[in-house]
Amino acid sequence: MSKPTTTPPICAARQSNIELLRCVSMFMVLMMHTSFITFGFPTVEETRNEPLFWGLQTLQYSVALVAVNVFVMISGWFSIKPKAKGITSFIFQVAFLKLLSFCFFVIAGLLALNKTSIADLLMLKPYTGWFIKTYILLYILSPVLNAFVENTNRQVYKKVLFFYFVFIFLLGWFKDITGYMMGGYSISMFVGLYLLARYVRVYSPSWSKFSKKKDLAIYLLVTAVTFLGIYIPVYFGLPHSETFVQAFTRYSSPFVVLGALFLLLMFSKIKIGVIPWLNNVAKSCFAVYLLHFMWGLLPKIVIRLYDSNSMPMFYIQLIGLLLVIFFSCILIDRVRIEIWNKISSKLFCKY
């Protein structure tokens, strides 16, 4: 029976290359949410009227589309080690930051206090906070997934992964005929990504040993395919162009999965040692996801920037805005960390 190769030891202070990727992937989330999520997906008429703008929007979205898959793969790369303190810390971060921002925006008069806003706060709708709910389930399942990795021989593992993704791509890419794949917004996608990253980390298959340049080239190539798969059908008004747009913007797209995997591989080969300040920033990255949308205010700000500036100035100001939002969220999360450290020291015994 083929045994897993020894996983490289993980130091108490994680190597900063993957922590840098964690930061990059969260910045990519900002890029996604200020492109198609703000302006809507391109239509034939819009693309023909403003080909440059929609070309840039499509490029921005295509480059960043791997973000969520990368974030999940990082969990598989390191392997989730479920502990009461870990899941409690995650839930506290979600509850604290969402409630803090909710209260701020209500008091500032930027958010109405009603049934709809309270439902959003509590994430009562299926797609509201979908990542949080799905990641918690992944955390709960992680002991089972880890046991599978540790007790299954390589050939069986490889076959399971192969048929798992064949199933996802055939039944959940161009059209979701399962009813539960939801374009990758689901636990079934997260489980596949987790196991794929874990397989690569444990067994280091030959294709995972390419140079950083080749990894980057593959990421750029599949990103280009995603870009063309979205833009070309819309620009030329091809039949069923909406179907192409939907398919190539799904997390269950094979090109998005490949792009995320090879971006992870590229960063895993970058040697920058341990950079404490970068690791500290990475610890607070999830705060960016929790806070950045500002209860619907972010799209309004971005649209206002677009309406009042030339295109070059719009993108210059957009980059500045995203950097301000990113680091502001990191700083706000430092308050949460200080409070959590005091709470956790009393809740959890130190051995």
Secondary structure, DSSP 8 states (H G I E B T S, - for coil): -----------SS--HHHHHHHHHHHHHHHHHHTTHHHH----HHHHHHSHHHHHHHHHHHHHHTTHHHHHHHHHHHH-----HHHHHHHHHHHHHHHHHHHHHHHHTTSS--SHHHHHHHTT-STTTTHHHHHHHHHHHHHHHHHHHHHHS-HHHHHHHHHHHHHHHHHHHTSS--SSS-GGG-SHHHHHHHHHHHHHHHHH--GGGGS-HHHHHHHHHHHHHHHHHHHHHHHHTT-TTHHHHHHHHTSTT-HHHHHHHHHHHHHHHT------HHHHHHHHTHHHHHHHTTGGGHHHHHHHHHHHTS-HHHHHHHHHHHHHHHHHHHHHHHHHHHHHHHHHHHHHS---
